[in-house]
């Protein structure tokens, strides 16, 4: 070796930080020379040496999360490590996130792909016709995380952790043009979260019971005496999972191609699920009748009628199709809101929704979703240089909020228990706009209990509004609403 050359040593064990720093610098210099030689920029391309050293020093301990036999097959981790070493943190994050999405896809396929797609179709009409494994790519990253949370593959806390990785992937990785920096500590934390909560994740026991139940509904004739016990077990699940399960088996029942044995199982089970479902979900099913009738879908219309009769739910039946059409538009806007560059793309959907509001007011079947989506979009996500608000769509959101009655305001107050509704409120701008909205809504009602709850929201301690649902003062205030 030339006496003037530097030995490149990147394995931390037995080496001082200064040796690692020297090695990284020695590795970077030829790269910079190459870029200069071919006339390309070198400034602000590679992450600082000290940040790369942080990751290299602690990388091995973080990777212990992954069993050695899995590590040997993890090409993405090799790409991640090389990208980190040469200073391309944005590229490393892109490799990590791509594998995270693939890992969640594998978990979904192993769990129950059909159930996943049933829930996907209930949150956005654009997913209604998906059924193949390769079509998972059509699900946006946020929606993939949200559906995984709703069916129990990831919990609420881990959803927020992975959603933060998704945000950085969109705003600080090589996936999209940007000038944002990520530190070495950030990269280690992101790697740990992806490995723990997605790449090596396993569903909990309660979720496995749902999977087994779905398989039995499809494959077996369930004895009559078992339905009471099954219904009692379902009632113990989180509300959102009960509602999604009801929508899922309703969709299976309405499929004209479905076997009669499966339909009989659902007919016997659905009264138990219906009894513990939310009112919003019951109205959502009831409004399908009018949509199917308008579209001439006789089989699904008759199936909806049959289900409503079985559960004594004819009062939820909507003879019109306006509610179902409005739900589709709101679900589409919701999906756009959580996608990249939402602050450019919400406008046409907001305009279409305003034009679809019936003169009689917001239908019951739509009310909760309407308030949730419009308020989220009005407040923005606090991200990007526009802070996540579509300025062209904003006048429509303001007009729609203006038509809120006391019923819509009550829905707004309840939404702070909805994890998706509060998921961006850790961002200062989104939190501030939500406070301002609560204050604004106080001018629309004289109800003492409602105004007290709105006051609590508007004055809640800063940087903590996303956690208000666990606060005793909030819980006490909405008890009377």
C-alpha positions in Angstrom: 0.0 0.0 0.0 1.3 3.5 -0.8 2.6 5.2 2.3 0.4 8.3 1.5 -2.8 6.3 1.1 -5.4 5.9 3.8 -6.5 2.5 4.9 -10.3 2.4 4.7 -11.7 0.7 7.8 -15.5 0.8 8.4 -16.0 -1.9 11.0 -16.4 -0.1 14.3 -15.1 -2.8 16.6 -11.7 -1.9 17.9 -11.6 1.4 15.9 -11.9 4.9 17.3 -14.4 7.4 15.9 -11.6 9.3 14.3 -10.5 6.2 12.3 -14.0 5.8 11.0 -14.3 9.4 10.1 -10.9 9.3 8.2 -12.1 6.2 6.3 -15.4 7.8 5.3 -13.6 10.9 4.1 -11.1 8.7 2.2 -14.1 7.0 0.5 -15.8 10.3 -0.3 -12.9 12.0 -1.9 -12.7 9.8 -5.1 -16.5 10.2 -5.5 -16.2 14.0 -5.3 -13.3 13.9 -7.8 -15.4 11.8 -10.2 -18.3 14.3 -10.0 -15.9 17.2 -10.6 -14.3 15.5 -13.5 -17.6 15.0 -15.4 -18.9 18.4 -14.4 -21.5 17.5 -11.8 -22.2 19.4 -8.6 -20.7 18.1 -5.3 -22.2 20.5 -2.7 -25.1 19.3 -0.5 -25.1 15.9 -2.2 -23.6 13.6 0.6 -24.6 13.6 4.2 -21.9 14.9 6.7 -19.2 12.5 7.8 -20.1 12.7 11.4 -23.8 11.7 10.6 -22.6 8.7 8.6 -20.3 7.6 11.4 -23.3 7.6 13.9 -25.2 5.1 11.8 -22.2 2.9 11.0 -21.3 2.7 14.8 -24.8 1.6 15.9 -26.0 -0.2 12.8 -25.1 -3.7 13.9 -26.9 -3.4 17.2 -30.1 -2.1 15.5 -29.9 -5.0 13.0 -30.0 -7.5 15.8 -33.8 -7.0 15.6 -33.7 -9.1 12.5 -32.7 -12.8 12.8 -29.4 -13.6 11.2 -30.9 -16.0 8.6 -33.3 -13.2 7.5 -30.5 -10.7 7.4 -28.5 -12.8 5.0 -31.3 -12.6 2.5 -32.0 -8.9 3.0 -30.6 -7.2 -0.2 -32.4 -3.9 0.8 -30.3 -3.7 3.9 -27.1 -4.1 1.9 -28.3 -1.2 -0.4 -29.3 0.8 2.7 -25.9 0.3 4.3 -23.9 1.2 1.1 -26.1 4.3 0.7 -25.5 5.3 4.3 -21.7 4.8 4.0 -21.3 6.9 0.9 -23.6 9.6 2.4 -26.8 9.1 0.4 -29.3 9.1 3.3 -32.2 10.0 1.0 -31.5 6.9 -1.1 -31.1 4.7 2.0 -34.6 5.8 3.2 -36.1 5.0 -0.2 -34.7 1.5 0.0 -35.9 1.0 3.6 -39.5 2.3 2.9 -39.9 0.2 -0.3 -39.1 -2.9 1.8 -41.4 -1.8 4.6 -44.3 -1.6 2.2 -43.4 -5.0 0.7 -43.2 -6.5 4.2 -46.7 -5.2 5.1 -47.9 -6.6 1.8 -46.6 -10.0 2.7 -48.2 -9.8 6.1 -51.5 -8.8 4.5 -51.4 -11.7 2.1 -50.6 -14.2 4.9 -53.4 -12.8 7.0 -56.4 -12.4 4.7 -56.1 -10.5 1.4 -59.8 -10.6 0.7 -60.7 -9.1 4.0 -58.0 -6.4 3.5 -59.6 -5.5 0.1 -63.1 -5.5 1.6 -61.9 -2.9 4.2 -60.0 -1.0 1.5 -63.2 -0.7 -0.6 -65.1 0.6 2.4 -62.7 3.6 2.8 -62.3 4.4 -0.9 -64.3 3.4 -4.0 -61.1 3.4 -6.1 -60.2 0.1 -4.3 -63.5 -1.7 -4.8 -62.5 -3.9 -7.7 -59.1 -5.0 -6.4 -58.6 -8.7 -5.5 -55.1 -9.9 -6.7 -51.9 -9.9 -4.7 -50.1 -7.7 -7.3 -52.8 -5.1 -7.1 -51.7 -4.1 -3.6 -49.4 -1.7 -5.4 -52.6 0.4 -6.2 -53.1 1.1 -2.5 -51.5 4.4 -1.4 -48.9 4.1 1.4 -51.1 6.0 3.9 -54.1 3.9 3.1 -52.1 0.7 3.4 -51.0 1.7 6.9 -54.5 2.8 7.8 -56.2 -0.4 6.7 -53.5 -2.4 8.4 -54.2 -0.5 11.6 -58.0 -1.0 11.3 -57.8 -4.7 10.8 -55.2 -5.0 13.6 -52.0 -5.8 11.8 -50.4 -2.8 13.4 -51.5 -0.9 16.5 -52.3 2.9 16.9 -48.8 3.8 18.1 -46.9 1.9 15.5 -49.2 3.4 12.8 -48.0 6.8 13.8 -44.4 5.7 13.8 -44.7 4.2 10.3 -46.7 7.2 9.1 -43.8 9.4 10.1 -41.4 7.3 8.1 -43.9 7.7 5.2 -43.8 11.4 5.6 -40.0 11.6 5.6 -40.0 9.2 2.6 -42.2 11.7 0.7 -40.4 14.9 1.9 -36.8 13.9 2.6 -35.9 10.8 0.5 -34.8 10.2 -3.1 -38.4 9.3 -4.0 -39.2 13.0 -4.6 -37.1 16.1 -5.3 -36.4 17.9 -2.0 -33.8 19.8 -0.1 -34.5 18.4 3.4 -31.8 16.7 5.5 -32.0 13.6 7.7 -29.6 13.1 10.6 -27.8 9.8 11.5 -29.9 9.5 14.6 -33.0 9.9 12.5 -31.9 7.1 10.2 -31.2 4.7 13.0 -34.6 5.4 14.5 -36.4 5.0 11.2 -34.6 1.7 10.6 -35.5 0.4 14.0 -39.2 1.3 13.6 -39.5 -0.3 10.2 -37.8 -3.5 11.3 -39.7 -3.8 14.5 -43.2 -2.7 13.5 -43.5 -3.8 9.9 -40.7 -6.0 8.6 -40.8 -8.4 11.6 -44.4 -7.6 12.7 -46.9 -10.3 13.6 -50.6 -9.9 14.2 -51.9 -10.2 17.8 -54.1 -13.0 19.0 -57.4 -11.1 18.6 -56.7 -10.4 15.0 -55.9 -14.1 14.3 -59.4 -14.9 15.7 -61.0 -12.7 13.1 -59.0 -14.4 10.4 -60.1 -17.8 11.6 -63.7 -16.7 11.8 -63.6 -15.4 8.2 -62.1 -18.7 7.0 -64.9 -20.6 8.8 -67.6 -18.4 7.3 -66.3 -19.1 3.8 -65.4 -22.8 4.2 -67.7 -24.4 6.9 -71.3 -24.6 8.0 -71.2 -23.0 11.4 -73.5 -24.7 14.0 -76.4 -22.5 15.2 -75.4 -22.8 18.8 -72.0 -21.2 18.1 -73.3 -17.8 16.8 -74.1 -16.4 20.3 -70.5 -17.1 21.5 -69.0 -15.7 18.2 -71.2 -12.5 18.6 -70.0 -12.0 22.2 -66.4 -12.3 21.1 -66.8 -9.8 18.2 -68.3 -7.3 20.6 -65.0 -7.2 22.5 -63.1 -5.9 19.5 -62.4 -2.1 19.0 -65.3 -0.3 17.4 -63.6 0.4 14.1 -62.8 -3.3 13.7 -66.4 -4.3 14.4 -67.6 -1.8 11.8 -65.1 -3.0 9.2 -66.1 -6.6 9.9 -69.8 -5.8 9.4 -69.1 -3.9 6.1 -66.9 -6.8 5.0 -69.4 -9.6 5.6 -72.2 -7.4 4.1 -70.1 -7.0 1.0 -69.5 -10.8 0.8 -73.3 -11.4 1.2 -74.2 -9.0 -1.6 -71.9 -10.7 -4.1 -74.1 -12.5 -6.5 -71.4 -15.1 -7.1 -71.3 -16.1 -3.4 -72.1 -19.6 -2.3 -75.5 -20.2 -0.5 -73.7 -21.8 2.4 -71.6 -18.7 3.0 -74.7 -16.5 2.8 -76.5 -18.7 5.4 -73.6 -18.3 7.8 -73.7 -14.5 7.3 -77.5 -14.4 7.8 -77.1 -16.1 11.2 -74.1 -14.1 12.3 -74.9 -10.6 11.1 -77.6 -9.7 13.7 -75.0 -10.1 16.5 -72.5 -8.0 14.6 -75.1 -5.4 13.8 -76.1 -5.0 17.4 -72.6 -3.8 18.4 -71.9 -1.7 15.2 -71.9 2.1 15.2 -74.9 4.1 13.9 -72.7 5.6 11.1 -71.9 2.1 9.7 -75.6 1.1 9.9 -76.6 4.1 7.8 -73.7 3.4 5.4 -75.2 0.0 4.7 -78.7 1.4 4.5 -77.7 3.9 1.9 -76.5 1.1 -0.4 -80.1 0.2 -1.2 -80.7 3.4 -3.2 -77.4 3.2 -5.0 -77.9 -0.4 -6.1 -81.5 0.5 -7.2 -80.3 3.5 -9.3 -77.7 1.4 -11.0 -80.1 -1.4 -11.8 -78.1 -3.9 -9.6 -81.1 -6.0 -8.6 -79.2 -8.8 -6.9 -77.3 -6.5 -4.6 -80.4 -4.3 -3.9 -82.4 -7.4 -2.9 -79.5 -8.7 -0.8 -79.4 -5.3 1.0 -83.1 -5.5 1.6 -82.8 -9.0 3.0 -80.0 -7.9 5.5 -81.9 -4.9 6.7 -84.9 -7.1 7.4 -82.9 -9.7 9.3 -81.4 -7.1 11.6 -84.6 -5.0 12.0 -82.8 -2.1 10.3 -85.2 -0.9 7.7 -85.2 2.6 9.3 -81.6 2.9 8.0 -82.7 2.3 4.4 -82.1 5.1 2.0 -84.3 5.1 -1.0 -82.1 7.7 -2.7 -78.6 7.3 -4.1 -77.3 10.8 -3.1 -75.8 9.6 0.2 -73.9 6.7 -1.4 -72.6 9.0 -4.2 -71.5 11.6 -1.6 -69.7 8.9 0.4 -67.7 7.9 -2.7 -66.7 11.5 -3.3 -65.7 12.1 0.3 -63.7 8.8 0.4 -61.8 9.9 -2.8 -61.0 13.3 -1.3 -59.8 11.6 1.9 -57.4 9.5 -0.2 -56.1 12.5 -2.1 -55.6 14.4 1.1 -53.2 11.8 2.4 -51.2 11.5 -0.9 -48.1 13.4 -1.9 -48.8 17.0 -3.0 -52.3 16.9 -1.7 -52.2 20.7 -1.5 -52.3 20.8 -5.3 -54.9 18.1 -5.9 -57.8 18.5 -3.5 -59.6 21.3 -5.4 -61.7 19.4 -8.0 -62.9 17.0 -5.4 -63.8 19.7 -2.9 -65.7 21.5 -5.6 -67.6 18.4 -6.6 -68.6 17.7 -3.0 -70.1 21.1 -2.6 -72.2 20.7 -5.7 -73.5 17.3 -4.3 -74.8 18.5 -1.0 -78.6 18.0 -1.0 -80.8 21.1 -0.3 -82.2 19.1 2.6 -78.8 19.1 4.3 -76.2 16.4 5.0 -77.7 12.9 5.0 -77.3 10.9 8.2 -75.4 8.2 6.4 -72.7 10.7 5.4 -72.6 13.0 8.4 -69.6 11.6 10.3 -67.4 11.0 7.2 -68.4 14.4 5.9 -67.3 16.3 9.0 -64.1 14.2 9.4 -62.9 14.7 5.8 -63.8 18.4 5.5 -62.3 19.3 8.8 -59.1 17.3 8.1 -58.7 19.0 4.7 -59.5 22.5 6.1 -56.8 22.1 8.8 -54.3 20.5 6.4 -51.5 18.1 7.5 -49.0 20.8 8.4 -46.5 19.4 5.9 -44.8 20.7 2.8 -44.2 24.4 2.0 -48.0 25.0 1.8 -48.5 23.3 5.2 -50.7 20.6 3.6 -53.6 22.9 2.7 -54.9 23.2 -0.8 -55.5 27.0 -1.1 -57.8 26.7 -4.1 -60.0 24.2 -2.2 -60.0 26.2 1.0 -63.0 28.5 0.1 -65.1 25.3 -0.5 -64.1 23.9 2.9 -65.0 27.2 4.5 -68.4 27.2 2.8 -69.1 23.6 3.8 -68.1 24.2 7.4 -70.4 27.2 7.4 -73.4 24.9 6.9 -72.5 22.9 10.0 -75.5 22.6 12.4 -75.3 21.5 16.0 -75.3 17.9 14.8 -72.2 18.3 12.7 -70.5 20.1 15.5 -71.2 17.2 17.8 -69.7 14.8 15.2 -66.6 17.1 15.2 -66.2 16.8 18.9 -66.4 13.0 18.9 -63.8 12.7 16.1 -60.9 13.5 18.4 -61.1 9.8 19.4 -60.5 8.9 15.8 -56.8 8.0 15.3 -56.8 9.1 11.6 -58.5 12.4 12.4 -55.8 13.4 14.8 -52.8 11.8 13.1 -51.3 15.0 11.8 -52.1 17.2 14.8 -48.6 16.8 16.1 -47.6 19.2 13.3 -47.8 22.8 14.7 -49.6 24.4 11.8 -52.2 21.7 11.6 -52.8 21.8 15.3 -53.2 25.6 15.3 -55.7 25.5 12.5 -57.7 22.8 14.4 -57.7 25.1 17.5 -58.9 28.0 15.3 -61.7 25.8 13.9 -62.9 24.8 17.3 -63.0 28.5 18.3 -64.9 29.4 15.1 -67.5 26.7 15.7 -68.3 28.2 19.1 -70.0 31.1 17.3 -72.5 28.6 15.7 -74.1 27.3 18.8 -75.3 28.3 22.3 -75.3 24.8 23.7 -73.5 25.0 27.0 -72.0 21.5 26.9 -70.9 21.8 23.2 -69.3 25.2 23.8 -67.5 23.9 26.8 -66.0 21.0 24.8 -65.0 23.4 22.0 -63.3 25.7 24.5 -61.3 22.8 25.9 -60.1 21.9 22.4 -59.2 25.5 21.4 -57.2 26.0 24.7 -55.7 22.6 25.1 -51.9 22.7 25.9 -49.8 23.1 22.7 -48.2 20.2 21.0 -50.6 17.8 22.7 -53.9 18.2 20.9 -53.4 14.8 19.1 -53.6 13.2 22.6 -56.7 15.0 23.8 -58.9 11.9 23.7 -57.2 10.5 26.7 -57.6 13.7 28.7 -60.1 13.6 31.6 -61.5 17.1 30.9 -62.3 16.2 27.3 -63.9 12.9 28.3 -66.0 14.6 30.9 -67.1 17.3 28.4 -68.3 15.0 25.7 -70.2 12.7 28.1 -73.1 15.2 27.8 -73.0 15.4 24.0 
